[in-house]
Amino acid sequence: MSKVKKDHLKSGTANRKPKLKEKSAYRSVILSAVIGGMLLIISIFLNGGYLSLFASEDPFLQTLDITVKVLVILFFFIFMTISIGNYKELTGKPL
């Protein structure tokens, strides 16, 4: 009898784990989309001229300013690609 109960309990816990993994996967989709959205807003402020990191004419600071802008754009695309890919994987629909 104990073997049957153990098998039954194992199958019951096995059903819970995929739901837990799916829930954490949806959290990952939402978190990466929120981070991507924040990076988009930061990118709009930086590249639109609304927010300036360095106002000096020093070439080093200008290079650093351009590097920060480029990195913000790259991280935006990375996070949004991760978010869209995870969502498509969860729904089972191909791109």
FENKA-V722440 format. One record per pair of residues at least 12 apart in sequence whose ideal C-beta (glycine too) atoms are under 10 Angstrom apart, sorted by the first residue. I is the first residue (numbers start at 0). J is the second residue. Records with the same first field share a line. If there is no record, write none. Layout:
I=J  J
This chain:
21=89
24=85  86  88  89
25=85  86  89
27=81  82  85  86  89
28=81  82  83  84  85  86  87  88  89  90
29=82  85  86
30=78  81  82  85
31=77  78  79  80  81  82  83  84  85  86
32=78  79  81  82  83  85  86
33=78  82
34=74  75  77  78  79  81  82
35=74  75  76  77  78  79  80  81  82  83
36=75  78  79  82
37=71  74  75  78
38=70  71  72  73  74  75  76  77  78  79
39=71  72  75  76  78  79
40=71  75
41=67  68  71  72  74  75
42=68  69  70  71  72  73  74  75  76
43=71
44=71
45=64  67  68  71  72
46=68  69  71  72
51=64
52=64  67  68
53=67
